Amino acid sequence: MTLIKELKSSTKIGPIYLKDISFIVIYFLTFFFLRGFIASSLLIPYLVYNLIVAIILVMPSMWNPGKRMWQAILFIFIKDRKIYKPISVNERSDDFE
């Protein structure tokens, strides 16, 4: 009997997923159009910096398995702070110890 472990799968082109490629393309198009605001002497460092940031953003998140870093950062900005608040060790009363 064969058990299905995963129903959805992402399209992979070589070692990188299609979703990651599209994110990098959109990222570079955005910063390519903004290069007019960058001084000509800083253009090469600007492009190298954006390449490094793009690679970091498509890496898997350490804190949220199955998601990319850009998705984890997006979750931080759009999360509802009224739903969950972790209990800090310092905030606990002595009643529980």
Secondary structure, 3 states (H helix, E strand, C coil): CCCCCCCCCCCEECCEEHHHHHHHHHHHHHHHHHHHHCCHHHHHHHHHHHHHHHHHHCCECCCCCCCEHHHHHHHHHHCCCCCCCCCCHHHCCHHHC
